[in-house]
């Protein structure tokens, strides 16, 4: 019979190999999915992973890797801090939405001012504050009443989506939009636009911020006392208690930081690629960032690479939908496979497979 046997300590080799193997398994089973839909699996995988980088239209699709990867990396680094401490913020999508709403509201309140301090830094602070305050709801409820932060943060996503629709149809609706839902176009106005820092590369202010956050996150986890407390709490809560770690304060810090980073990601998106508050503004970055965080092994450097890989599936998926007619749902399922296989293969980090007869006691 086949059974799992607990390892004395986690395997370093499997810990490093699991993400790579998960990507390969996703390609194999994703290819089978595309074949079942009537497409050439090899061509579909090539279109998703190769064409955006080296294909005919690579000069147009390569900058999109940074545009798509920036918010994923920014959100995932914040989530990783909490996950490392055993604090499960599953509602980053809601914090992303609130950051966009609050940041856009500040910019629209000063419209048509083109003052530099609108997006540098007033709107950024407003976006981060919006995400922070939304994350504080599950944080304070957990600290004060012991509620489950997974359920509360997740349910707040649906509240945020309804609030987004209300803003797009009401308070933030473009008064010159002839009654159509949605705010003014923020990207077309100098005071509220988030243009590329380096033209033609996709590197806008949000992407640059994501790279800075990766560096700061790495330093925090590897060199700072707070990072030590985060890692210690996740590995051994009892040892953390003996070391004097305040669990309530740590919960609020981790949720607050992840909420603020998700809010900033929403602000950078609404002032750049999305350009306006609309009913369908959110595209699932907050949920996809969970995959990115785990694929990157909750390490900021790994998250940077995982975020770019996930961005590649976004861009490649759009190319495959256009060139091969693949449905968007198939691309989303393909992305979901990545987390599924990562979690499955991750079992081998802590367990080894044994084949043989069970001993009779």
N, C-alpha and C positions, 0 to 999 in steps of 0.2 A: 504494500500500500504506500501511498504518497502522503507525507506529513511534513509539517513545518516545525523546525526546532529552533528555539530561541538562541541567538548568538550571545556569548558572554559580553560582547561589546559591539556596537554598530560597525559594520564593515566600511572602511574608508574607500575601498575599491568600488563597491557597489554604490556608495553615496555619490561618487563622481561619475560612474557609468550609467546610472539610472536615467538621467535626463537625455543622454544620447540614445540609449536604447528605446526610450519612450518615443522620441522623434522618429526613429526608424520604424517602430511598430505602427506609429500613426501613418507613416507613408504607405506601409504595406496594406493595412486594413482600410485606409482611406482610398487607396487604389482599387481595392475590391468594391468599395462603395460606389466609386465613380464608374467602374465596369458594370455594376448592377444597374446603373442609370443610363447605360448605353454609350458611355464614352471610353476612349482608349485610356486605360489607367496610367500608362507611362507618360503619355502626352499631357494628361491632366496634372500629374505631379510635377512634370517639367515646367508646365505653364505657371504653376503656383510658386515654385521655389527657384526656378532658373530665369524665366523670362523677365521678371521685374528688375533683375540685376544686370542681365546680359542680353536680353532680347531686343527686338526691333525698336520697341518704344521705351527702352531702359532709361534714356535721358529724361523722360517725363515721369517715370514711375519711381526712379531711385530717390528723388527728393521726398516722395510721399512716405518713404520708410521712416524718416525722422518726424514727419508730421503725424503719422499714426503712432509711432513708437514713443514720442515725447510724453503724452498723457498717461500711457500705460506704465512707463518707467516711473514717472512722478508718483502715481497712485500706489504702485506696487512697493516702492521703497517704504512708504508710510505704513502700508499694511504689514510688511515684513517685520517692522519693529514690534508691533503688537503680537503677531503670530509667534515670534521668537520667545515672547513672554507668556504665551498661552492665552492671549487676549484676542478674541475672534471678532474682528470688525468685518461683517459681511455686507454692510450697507454703504460702502464707498460710492456706489452709484448715486445714492441720495445726496451724499455730501458733495459730490461732483456737480449735481444739479443745483444745489443751494449756492455753491460758490459761483456758478455762472449767473444765477439770478441776482445775487447781491452785488457782484461786480458790475454786471450790465446795468443794474438799477442806478448805481452811483454814476456811471458814465452817461446814461441817458438823462439823469437829473441835471447835469451840467451842459447838456447839448444846447447849442452847437460849439461850445468852447473847445479850442484846440490847445489848451495849456498842457505842457509836458507832464505836469504832476497828475493828470487824470489816470493814465495807465502806469506812469512811473512816479509814485508808487500807489496812489490812492485806490485805484480799482483792484490792484493786486492784493492790497491789505483787506479790502472789502470782500474779495473772493475767498481769501484764506479764512477770514473771520466767519463768513457764512458756513463754510464747511466745518470749521472748528465748533461752532455753536450747535450745528446739527449732530455732530459726533458726541457732544457733551450730553445729549439726551440719554442715549443708552449708557454712557459712562456714569453719569450721576445716579441713574436708576439702579445700576449694578452696585455701585458703592453704597448707596443709601438703603436700598431694599433687596439687594441680592438677586435682581432679575437677570435673565439670560441675555447677554449682549448680542448673541447671534440672532435671536428672534426679534429683539427690539430694533436693532439696526437694520435688519432685512425688511421688517414691516414699514419702517420709516422711508424706505425707497419708494413704496407705492404712494405714501403721503406726499413725498417730494414730487413725484410725477404728476399728481393732481394739482399741486401748487404751481408747477411749471405750466400746465395747460391753462390754469387760471390767469397767470401772468401774461401768457401769450395772447389770451383773448380779452384781457382786461387792462390792468394797471400799466403794463409795459407795451401794449399794442401800439404800433406805429399810427399816429394820428393822420398821417398822409397816406396810409395804406389802403384806402378805399374800403375799410371794413374787414380786410383779410387778416387772419391771425398772424401774430409775429411782430417783433419789435423792429425798430429802425436797423439798417445794416451798419453794424459797428465797424466792420472792416473797411468801409468806404469813407470813414471820417477820420481825419488825422489825429484828433484828440483821443479816440477810443480804439484805434487800429493796432494790431499786433503784427507788424510786417516782418519779413525775413531779415535776420541780422546779416546774413551773407546771401546775396541774391542768387537764386537758382539752386540752392542747396536744400531748401525746406527747413533750414535752421532759423526758426523764429524764437522769440524771447522765451516761450514756454519750453522749447527743446533745450535751450541753453541752461535754463533753470533746472531741468531734469538732470542734466549732466553734473551740475554743481551739487544737487541734492544727493546724487550717487556718491560723490567724493565725501561729502559731509556725513552721509549715512555710514560709509565704510569706516571713517575715523571714529564716529560715535560708538559703533559696535566693537571696534578693535582696540581703541585707545582711551575711551572715556569711562569714568566710573558708572555713569548711567547705563552705558552699553553693557558693562559687566553685570549690573543688576538685572537688566533685561534678559541676558543670556542665563544667568543663574536662576532666575525665577522660572524660566521655561524648562530648564533641565532638572531643577530640584527645588520646588516651592518651600519645602521644609528647611533646606539649607539657606534659602534666601531669607526666610523669617528669622533664623538664627543670626544672619549677617546684618539684621536691622533694616531690611527692605520694607518700606511701607507699601503694602499691596494696593490700597485705595489710591494713593498718589500715583503709583506706577500705571494703574488702569487709566486714570484721567490723562496722564502724560501721553501714553501710547495712543489712546483714542483721539486725543486732541491733536497730536502731530499728524496722524494719518488723515483725520478729517480736514485739517488745514491744507495739507498737500493735495488731497482730492479736490478741495475747493479751488485751489490755485489752478489745477489742471482744467477744471470747468471754466474758469475765467479766461485762461489762455485760449481755450477752444472757442469760446463764444466771441472773442475779439479777433480771432483769426480764421481758421478753416470753416467753422460753422457760421460765423459772421452775425448771427442774430439769435435771440430767444424765440424758439418756435415750439410747437406742440411735440414734435419728434426730434428735439435737440439731442437728447441722450441716445447713444448708440451702443450702450453696454460696456463702455470702457471700465467702469467700476467693477463689474463682474469678471471681465476678461483679465483684469489686473491680478485677480486671485490666482489664475493659472500662471501668469508671469512670475508672481512672487514664489510659488512653489517650484516652478521650472528652474528658476534662478537659485534654488536652494536657500531662500531667505537671506541671501548675501547680496549686497548692493551691486557688486561687480557682476555677479551672475545674473542679477535682474536686468542690468543694462543689456547683456547679450540676449537674454530671454525676451526682453521687450522688443528688440530689433527683429528677432526671429518671429515673434507673434505679429509684428507689424508686416513682416514679409507675407504671412498667410493672409492678412487683410488685403494688402495690395495685390498679391498673386490671386487671391480669391476673386477680386473685382475683375482682374484680367481674364481669369478663367470663365467667369460668368459672361463676359462680353464676347470672348473669342470662341468658347466651347458651348455656351448656353447652359452652364451648370447652374442649378437653382441656388439662391442665397442660403436656403435652409441646409443644403448639403455642405456648403462651406462652413456654416456654423457648427454642424455636426462634426465635421472634420476637425475644427478647432477644439471642440469638446472632447474628442478622442484623446487629444494630447494630455489633458488632465487625467482622464480615466487611466491611460496606460502608465502615466507617471506614478499615480497612486498604486497601481497594481505592481509595477516593478519595484517601487520603493519598499515593498514588503521584504524584499531580499536584502535590504540594508540591515534589518534587525533579525531576520530569520533565515535559516538555510533549509533547503529542501532535502529531505531524507526519504529514500526509497527502500522498503523492506518490510518485513513482518513486524507487527506490533508485539512487544513482549508481554506475555501473560503473567500477571503477578499472582 
